[in-house]
Amino acid sequence: MRRRDFIKLTGGAVAAWPLAAHAQRPEQVRRVGVLSLQAEDDPLQQAWDTAFRRRLNELGWVDGRNIHFDYRWAAGSVDRLPAFAKELVALSPDALLGVTTPPTAALQHETKTIPIIFAVVSDPIGSGFVASLSNPGGNITGFINIEGSVAGKWVELIHEVAPRVSRVGILYNPDTAPYARIYIEAFQTAASALAISPLDASVRTAAEIEAAITKLGGEAGSGLVVIPDTFNVVNRQTIIALANRYRLPAIYPFGFFVSEGGLMSYGIDNIDLFRGAAAYIDRVLKGAKPSELAVQLPTKFELFVNRKTAKVLDITVPGTVIARADEVIE
């Protein structure tokens, strides 16, 4: 081989080395922190997380290849959230997911720069997460679960299913649902219009749940409204069992309460919120700013009815309600 040809050959090979190395360089792994007030083994939380990760996978984010998740599960303990939020922020993630209001508030307290996407939050303006729905203005945005006016619909449905109800308690935890006022106002207005006495049933512990529902159950003509509240979700089996034990016509905010034995629900499918949150995480990881991503409102509401529970409560659900239901459990 002539010297000139040898130089061309070896020179070309050397020049190709950086290109080959670049082509084989592994993808950058992005980090996403998730903070939830639920327990890790809660089937509901698992369903939400599966929807969230599946949507990210559809968008090209593969766990272990180009994305890594860090989880902190508070298992119903609000007191654990501040420390968990601090731990997640210390990991310097590219984005954070706040599941419900208390975790989002804990994350907000720890960082004003890392993008935070929330899901299942009722009042992001009142909670101080965003300046407005269309222009969040900071490092937080996300997806609202139910607006306050729906509380009026809950009262109307109880009245329609159990017209003899004359007093209705609204169940919530002030610590985990600081936004409860937006539901209480609509609840009181609707109750008064139907000559129903609105009762405050605020609780902070499982023991207080039992006391509140037992008290309602001891008075004839009582009903129960359960608002969207992580505390209520975590304690849903206790709430459902007590409401049924005392034959209280009760309405819940989400269909999974009815699937687990509740009488009826009117609300949205939270699975959609987590798919939406995944899409926003995707946009943030690709360079979008939360301040540029409008807070999304729910658009579809679903009515679930459990006829089996209605029979236990000695309630005949009107045909007009059954006809409107998106799902009837027989």
C-alpha angles and dihedrals in degrees: 000000000000116000093240092054091047092055091049091050097047093039091055091049092052091048090052094054097080090047092051091047090050092050091052096045109120119246118267109262113226120207125223124185121206123198119189135171089211126092117259093237095049105122090218093055090046090054091049092048093047091054091047095050094040091056091049088050090053088054092055102266111131120188110240094017108060104348137047127193127212115194134196118185118195094190093215096314113124089186091067095055100082093055092044092049090051091050093051094048090049088061089064096229122190090232141000133216118210112199107208129340106295095053091046090052091050091051092047089055091056102045140024094178111045110085113253122197117191132201130191096021119147106195113019093165095049090044090055095242097121138019092223138345095249095041110028091183101201141047095298135080137136148121130328117216105202133352120231098250090071088077088076089057091052091057092046092052092050089050091049094049097038108023092176092066109115102170130039129188122210113217122211144129113241090209097055097030106044086155092062091112091075089061096038093057094053090041093054093046094051093043093052091049089056095044090249121141110236113218129195112231101177115167138176105186140037089251090055090050089057092046094049096047093042089054092050091046091055092062121073117239096027128147136178136228116194113198128208101277128142089226090057091047093051090048096038096121091054092047094048093047093049094046090051093044091056093040093240117167099233134180124202133200099236138041095238089070088061093045087057094051107284119139101238144334139200118195145081136300105258091202087078090056092057092048087051092047089053090053090052091048087052091053092047092050088052093054108276119137121229089229088065096049113083119226108256123230125210113262105181126055125191132205117211124187129188108206092182090060091044089059091050089052091046090241124144107209109218117247089238090063094045090051091054095045119112090205132017119193110208 
